[in-house]
Amino acid sequence: MGLVTPGIGLVFWTTLSFLIVLFLLRKLAWKPILETLKERDDSIDQALKSAEEAKSEIEKLQASNDELLKEARNERDRILKEARETKDQMVNEAKAKAKSEADKMISGAREAIETEKMAAIAELKTEVANMSIQIAEQLLRKELSEASKQKELVEKLLEEFKA
């Protein structure tokens, strides 16, 4: 049973060595370990504060970016609206100019047609008059080839003239 129960000397020296190691650890190791832990805790706190500041800065930048994006969209919409208005104005001006030119061309064509029509009518009248004269001339030659028929025609014309 001597192996299972420790001796008083062994317990004393084990306790004494444990207390010496504990004292040495407290004097030499605990302070640096606690200081290192405190420094690490401080650096973690500082990192968290920096992260919070960075997060708030990112939120500010995001808000600023959103505002800039909104302004850019508004500017784009305004430019597109102006471009559409300018396009519509140019199209309307081109239509009006084309209509005006078409009206001028139609008016000129009508005048040219009317002039040609009058010239054709005048030429037709001249031709009809010439043909009528030629027909009358041929009829008169045929009819008035005899002297008695000539006298008869003159008397008839004089009677119509007097009437």
Beta strands, then each sheet from edge to edge (+ up, - down):
end
